[in-house]
C-alpha cells in the first residue's frame, strides 16, 4: 500500500510540473505588440517625394 501511495504522489507532482511547463510555453508564445513597424515593413517602403522645386 505504501508503494502505491508513493507512486500516486510522484504522479501528481509530475502532472503539476507538466502543467507549469505548458503554461510557461503559452506565455512565451504570446506576442506583445509594441506598435513599431518591422524591418520588412520599413524596407519595402518607397519614397514618394519629388525632386527639389524650382
Backbone as a chain_set.jsonl record, in Angstrom:
{"seq": "XXXXXXXXXXXXXXXXXXXXXXXXXXXXXXXXXXXXXXXXXXXXXXXXXXXXXX", "coords": {"N": [[0.83, -1.196, 0.0], [1.944, 1.28, 0.75], [3.793, 1.759, -1.249], [2.184, 2.178, -3.488], [0.893, 4.541, -2.753], [3.08, 6.266, -2.67], [3.797, 6.281, -5.376], [1.531, 7.496, -6.432], [1.742, 10.052, -5.341], [4.104, 10.869, -6.583], [3.26, 10.835, -9.241], [1.287, 12.835, -9.185], [2.894, 15.051, -8.633], [4.5, 15.097, -10.947], [2.551, 15.584, -12.909], [1.731, 18.13, -12.141], [4.074, 19.572, -12.595], [4.289, 19.304, -15.369], [2.022, 20.742, -16.141], [2.809, 23.309, -15.315], [4.996, 23.742, -17.018], [3.693, 23.701, -19.498], [2.066, 25.982, -19.229], [4.047, 27.939, -19.101], [5.149, 27.759, -21.674], [2.979, 28.675, -23.177], [2.819, 31.322, -22.288], [5.234, 32.266, -23.304], [4.81, 32.152, -26.015], [3.05, 34.163, -26.565], [2.487, 37.17, -28.284], [3.728, 40.404, -28.055], [2.63, 43.477, -28.914], [4.385, 46.206, -29.807], [3.867, 48.381, -31.241], [5.607, 49.2, -33.153], [6.945, 49.386, -36.44], [7.926, 46.541, -38.378], [11.138, 45.412, -39.636], [10.876, 44.472, -42.255], [8.595, 45.809, -43.069], [9.526, 48.425, -43.081], [11.611, 48.278, -44.955], [10.335, 47.835, -47.367], [9.077, 50.14, -48.011], [8.679, 52.916, -50.168], [9.946, 56.004, -51.361], [7.893, 58.793, -51.902], [8.484, 61.295, -52.479], [9.133, 64.123, -54.467], [11.515, 65.604, -56.734], [13.67, 68.508, -56.017], [11.96, 71.627, -55.766], [11.693, 74.229, -58.211]], "CA": [[0.0, 0.0, 0.0], [2.807, 2.463, 0.836], [4.423, 1.97, -2.554], [1.157, 2.742, -4.363], [0.705, 5.928, -2.34], [4.265, 6.995, -3.115], [3.692, 6.455, -6.826], [0.473, 8.474, -6.685], [2.312, 11.36, -5.018], [5.052, 11.174, -7.655], [2.471, 11.12, -10.436], [0.67, 14.147, -9.002], [3.966, 16.035, -8.774], [4.884, 15.152, -12.358], [1.465, 16.231, -13.646], [1.784, 19.547, -11.799], [5.228, 20.143, -13.283], [3.929, 19.378, -16.789], [1.087, 21.86, -16.281], [3.584, 24.538, -15.199], [5.776, 23.887, -18.251], [2.75, 24.059, -20.558], [1.681, 27.38, -19.013], [5.212, 28.759, -19.449], [5.232, 27.783, -23.136], [1.897, 29.535, -23.666], [3.229, 32.707, -22.011], [6.342, 32.638, -24.188], [4.311, 32.258, -27.39], [2.226, 35.344, -26.723], [3.169, 38.261, -28.955], [3.456, 41.715, -27.487], [2.711, 44.497, -29.958], [4.984, 47.444, -29.315], [3.449, 49.459, -32.112], [6.723, 49.596, -34.007], [6.947, 48.61, -37.68], [9.007, 45.565, -38.509], [12.143, 45.779, -40.639], [10.357, 44.194, -43.597], [7.665, 46.889, -43.402], [10.327, 49.614, -43.374], [12.435, 48.061, -46.135], [9.532, 47.823, -48.588], [8.534, 51.475, -48.268], [9.382, 53.704, -51.181], [9.754, 57.432, -51.183], [7.002, 59.422, -52.886], [8.916, 62.686, -52.594], [9.602, 64.521, -55.79], [12.766, 66.354, -56.727], [13.578, 69.873, -55.476], [11.121, 72.579, -56.541], [12.444, 75.386, -58.723]], "C": [[0.872, 1.255, 0.0], [3.446, 2.783, -0.493], [3.437, 2.616, -3.529], [0.949, 4.225, -4.031], [1.879, 6.793, -2.79], [4.235, 7.257, -4.612], [2.621, 7.488, -7.183], [0.969, 9.893, -6.401], [3.287, 11.788, -6.117], [4.324, 11.558, -8.938], [1.836, 12.504, -10.343], [1.713, 15.259, -9.164], [4.397, 16.203, -10.222], [3.817, 15.855, -13.19], [1.445, 17.742, -13.373], [2.934, 20.237, -12.521], [4.945, 20.28, -14.782], [2.988, 20.551, -17.024], [1.824, 23.196, -16.201], [4.4, 24.798, -16.465], [4.885, 24.283, -19.42], [2.347, 25.521, -20.441], [2.827, 28.315, -19.393], [5.365, 28.86, -20.965], [4.17, 28.696, -23.732], [2.267, 30.996, -23.453], [4.319, 33.155, -22.978], [5.88, 32.817, -25.628], [3.491, 33.517, -27.622], [3.058, 36.485, -27.307], [2.753, 39.57, -28.297], [3.674, 42.747, -28.582], [3.227, 45.785, -29.356], [4.607, 48.636, -30.184], [4.54, 49.953, -33.033], [6.675, 48.768, -35.289], [8.13, 47.647, -37.714], [9.979, 46.029, -39.591], [11.599, 45.563, -42.046], [9.353, 45.269, -44.018], [8.437, 48.154, -43.769], [11.078, 49.466, -44.689], [11.622, 48.115, -47.419], [8.92, 49.181, -48.895], [9.344, 52.178, -49.337], [9.055, 55.164, -50.95], [8.834, 57.963, -52.283], [7.377, 60.9, -53.079], [9.411, 62.953, -54.013], [10.905, 65.313, -55.632], [12.57, 67.762, -56.179], [12.737, 70.777, -56.393], [11.962, 73.745, -56.99], [11.564, 76.588, -58.76]], "O": [[0.549, 2.213, -0.703], [3.624, 3.953, -0.833], [3.811, 3.497, -4.303], [0.841, 5.058, -4.931], [1.687, 7.923, -3.238], [4.608, 8.341, -5.063], [2.788, 8.261, -8.126], [0.65, 10.824, -7.14], [3.287, 12.948, -6.529], [4.723, 12.491, -9.634], [1.846, 13.26, -11.314], [1.43, 16.292, -9.771], [4.634, 17.323, -10.676], [4.145, 16.638, -14.081], [1.174, 18.534, -14.275], [2.784, 21.359, -13.004], [5.329, 21.278, -15.393], [3.14, 21.28, -18.005], [1.498, 24.121, -16.944], [4.486, 25.934, -16.932], [5.274, 25.11, -20.244], [2.293, 26.229, -21.446], [2.586, 29.383, -19.955], [5.678, 29.931, -21.485], [4.44, 29.415, -24.694], [2.053, 31.823, -24.339], [4.322, 34.303, -23.422], [6.502, 33.564, -26.384], [3.262, 33.898, -28.77], [4.185, 36.731, -26.878], [1.575, 39.802, -28.023], [4.777, 42.873, -29.115], [2.58, 46.384, -28.497], [4.988, 49.77, -29.892], [4.41, 51.02, -33.633], [6.393, 47.57, -35.236], [9.19, 47.916, -37.148], [9.671, 46.935, -40.366], [11.835, 46.383, -42.933], [9.268, 45.604, -45.2], [8.035, 48.878, -44.68], [11.174, 50.423, -45.458], [12.179, 48.417, -48.474], [8.302, 49.351, -49.946], [10.566, 52.04, -49.392], [8.004, 55.502, -50.405], [8.988, 57.616, -53.454], [6.672, 61.649, -53.755], [10.025, 62.099, -54.651], [11.322, 65.637, -54.52], [11.442, 68.172, -55.904], [12.805, 70.69, -57.619], [12.839, 74.208, -56.26], [12.007, 77.664, -59.16]]}, "num_chains": 1, "name": "protein.A"}
